[in-house]
Amino acid sequence: MMKANDTEWDLVVIGGGTAGIVASRTAAGLGARVALVERAAPGGDCLWTGCVPSKALIAAAHHVAVARRAPGFGVSSPVGAVDFPAVMAQVKAAIEAIAPDDSVEAMVAAGVEVITGSARFIAAGALEVDGRRVELRRAIITTGARPAIPPVPGLREAEPLTSDTVWDLQALPDRLVVMGGGSIGCELGQSFARLGSRVTLVEALPRILAREDPDAARLVQDMFDRDGVHVRAGQPVVAVRGGAGHPGELVLDGPSSSSTVEFDRLLVAVGRRPNTAGLQVDVAGVQLDERGFVQIDDHLRTSNPRIWAAGDVTALPPFTHTAGVFGSLAATNAILGLRRTVDLSAVPRVTFTDPEVAAVGLPTWAENGERAPRTLTQEHAHVDRAVVDGRTDGFSRLTVGRGSRIVGATVVGPRAGETLAELTLAVRKNLTTSDLAGTIHPYPTYGDGPWNATIADVRSKVAAPIVQRIAAVLRWLRGLRSK
């Protein structure tokens, strides 16, 4: 590991999460001399507190749920007590198994020199890292984001858990209240309920997963009911009492009167805030928006032409996959002087609840009273793989634009994220329903959902004129017979 010095780098990347790691490796692969500044171990939220631990927890909870459903398949499989410390141990084991891919040693092997410490700008072309000056020709800000704590009276004093700190739990909470009905809140809430917590999920908006197809949110809500997750939607939190290691309660503002929800532990999952505090971006002439995100143009360049930004520190879609893609784009633009632009037309997203909810492109439902687009829906009750799995509680829905082009999709069901990959390509490449229908798919899979939806669409368009012609011929023949 290199120590910071007075060397001027071709590119300095500030932040060692997904965007920073991919940007650094991309630039080093192009022959640039790259320094990655990271105050802790590289890997970012995805490795340490996000994607990896949450999916490991979801996997453990999934096995509990499968065991409970086993009698329905003729298999006697009593579910024993959940060993929560063992669950958390396997979560940490998953992190440790993946961590070497993002380690300092891996970065050095890729040609990136790592500087450990906290960075702040001291000039348009220089950083200070723990008191040492680091010169730069170009830089990319990839400092990510952190969980937001809303200004609710008593909330901070209650010392709530967040998606950063929940992994320190060693005992399963008896009564867990989750603030926030978005992807993170729903994933963690369902997992803890399956592991044995009594979970109440509180959402200020009228329903959970507010940005997703209402039919998708309804199916997740139905599974929550079976898993024991009690949802209080349309009831914003107005105050928190107690907590901080002791039982507490949330005060909710209901449609007609206020109410309370008691908890042993409180988990806040209501969004994230960009990590720009202490970076002194104003010294470098880098502008922030009103929410604190780094402002960028379509090429990921900031108001300082020598500095780019990527990942959750920007207002772009906050996913690991977008952070990686845009980190690479920022690096190639910075090193090669290119002007490649950000393409948001086909950004996939997946909520890893059970059932999974995966979506891409234009919505599959009407918003704000606007006219709904043409959609094709295949209920999974008619998908053979879903039938044999006993998982017919899902659907595949496509939004179809002009020329029968696939412009959006929502898939709900097991491994919906995998099914979405093909549909993301379809949206990205302007494929039509005929393109998808004419492609041989393996059987039986959940991919049959969107495939069969497109087959039905093509058949309806082909069959209609044929039926009309046959009807005309039959009418003509009947006319001949009557003469």
Rosetta blueprint (number, residue, H / E / L):
1 M L
2 M L
3 K L
4 A L
5 N L
6 D L
7 T L
8 E E
9 W E
10 D L
11 L E
12 V E
13 V E
14 I E
15 G L
16 G L
17 G L
18 T H
19 A H
20 G H
21 I H
22 V H
23 A H
24 S H
25 R H
26 T H
27 A H
28 A H
29 G H
30 L L
31 G L
32 A L
33 R L
34 V E
35 A E
36 L E
37 V E
38 E E
39 R L
40 A L
41 A L
42 P L
43 G L
44 G H
45 D H
46 C H
47 L H
48 W H
49 T L
50 G L
51 C H
52 V H
53 P H
54 S H
55 K H
56 A H
57 L H
58 I H
59 A H
60 A H
61 A H
62 H H
63 H H
64 V H
65 A H
66 V H
67 A H
68 R H
69 R H
70 A H
71 P H
72 G H
73 F H
74 G L
75 V L
76 S L
77 S L
78 P L
79 V L
80 G L
81 A L
82 V L
83 D L
84 F H
85 P H
86 A H
87 V H
88 M H
89 A H
90 Q H
91 V H
92 K H
93 A H
94 A H
95 I H
96 E H
97 A H
98 I H
99 A H
100 P H
101 D H
102 D H
103 S L
104 V H
105 E H
106 A H
107 M H
108 V H
109 A H
110 A L
111 G L
112 V E
113 E E
114 V E
115 I E
116 T E
117 G L
118 S L
119 A E
120 R E
121 F E
122 I E
123 A E
124 A L
125 G L
126 A E
127 L E
128 E E
129 V E
130 D L
131 G L
132 R E
133 R E
134 V E
135 E E
136 L E
137 R L
138 R L
139 A E
140 I E
141 I E
142 T L
143 T L
144 G L
145 A E
146 R E
147 P E
148 A L
149 I L
150 P L
151 P L
152 V L
153 P L
154 G L
155 L L
156 R H
157 E H
158 A H
159 E L
160 P L
161 L E
162 T L
163 S L
164 D L
165 T L
166 V H
167 W H
168 D H
169 L L
170 Q L
171 A L
172 L L
173 P L
174 D L
175 R E
176 L E
177 V E
178 V E
179 M E
180 G L
181 G L
182 G L
183 S H
184 I H
185 G H
186 C H
187 E H
188 L H
189 G H
190 Q H
191 S H
192 F H
193 A H
194 R H
195 L H
196 G L
197 S L
198 R E
199 V E
200 T E
201 L E
202 V E
203 E E
204 A L
205 L L
206 P L
207 R L
208 I L
209 L L
210 A L
211 R L
212 E L
213 D L
214 P H
215 D H
216 A H
217 A H
218 R H
219 L H
220 V H
221 Q H
222 D H
223 M H
224 F H
225 D H
226 R H
227 D H
228 G L
229 V E
230 H E
231 V E
232 R E
233 A E
234 G L
235 Q L
236 P L
237 V E
238 V E
239 A E
240 V E
241 R E
242 G E
243 G L
244 A L
245 G L
246 H L
247 P L
248 G E
249 E E
250 L E
251 V E
252 L E
253 D E
254 G L
255 P L
256 S L
257 S L
258 S E
259 S E
260 T E
261 V E
262 E E
263 F E
264 D L
265 R E
266 L E
267 L E
268 V E
269 A L
270 V L
271 G L
272 R E
273 R E
274 P E
275 N L
276 T L
277 A L
278 G L
279 L L
280 Q L
281 V H
282 D H
283 V H
284 A H
285 G L
286 V L
287 Q L
288 L E
289 D L
290 E L
291 R L
292 G L
293 F L
294 V E
295 Q L
296 I L
297 D L
298 D L
299 H L
300 L L
301 R E
302 T L
303 S L
304 N L
305 P L
306 R L
307 I E
308 W E
309 A E
310 A L
311 G H
312 D H
313 V H
314 T L
315 A L
316 L L
317 P L
318 P L
319 F L
320 T H
321 H H
322 T H
323 A H
324 G H
325 V H
326 F H
327 G H
328 S H
329 L H
330 A H
331 A H
332 T H
333 N H
334 A H
335 I H
336 L H
337 G L
338 L L
339 R L
340 R L
341 T L
342 V L
343 D L
344 L L
345 S L
346 A L
347 V L
348 P L
349 R E
350 V E
351 T E
352 F L
353 T L
354 D L
355 P L
356 E E
357 V E
358 A E
359 A E
360 V E
361 G E
362 L L
363 P L
364 T L
365 W L
366 A L
367 E L
368 N L
369 G L
370 E L
371 R L
372 A L
373 P L
374 R E
375 T E
376 L E
377 T E
378 Q E
379 E E
380 H H
381 A H
382 H H
383 V L
384 D H
385 R H
386 A H
387 V H
388 V H
389 D H
390 G L
391 R L
392 T L
393 D L
394 G L
395 F E
396 S E
397 R E
398 L E
399 T E
400 V E
401 G L
402 R H
403 G H
404 S H
405 R E
406 I E
407 V E
408 G E
409 A E
410 T E
411 V E
412 V E
413 G E
414 P L
415 R L
416 A H
417 G H
418 E H
419 T H
420 L H
421 A H
422 E H
423 L H
424 T H
425 L H
426 A H
427 V H
428 R H
429 K L
430 N L
431 L L
432 T E
433 T H
434 S H
435 D H
436 L H
437 A H
438 G L
439 T L
440 I L
441 H L
442 P L
443 Y L
444 P L
445 T L
446 Y L
447 G L
448 D H
449 G H
450 P H
451 W H
452 N H
453 A H
454 T H
455 I H
456 A H
457 D H
458 V H
459 R H
460 S H
461 K H
462 V H
463 A H
464 A H
465 P H
466 I H
467 V H
468 Q H
469 R H
470 I H
471 A H
472 A H
473 V H
474 L H
475 R H
476 W H
477 L H
478 R H
479 G H
480 L H
481 R H
482 S L
483 K L
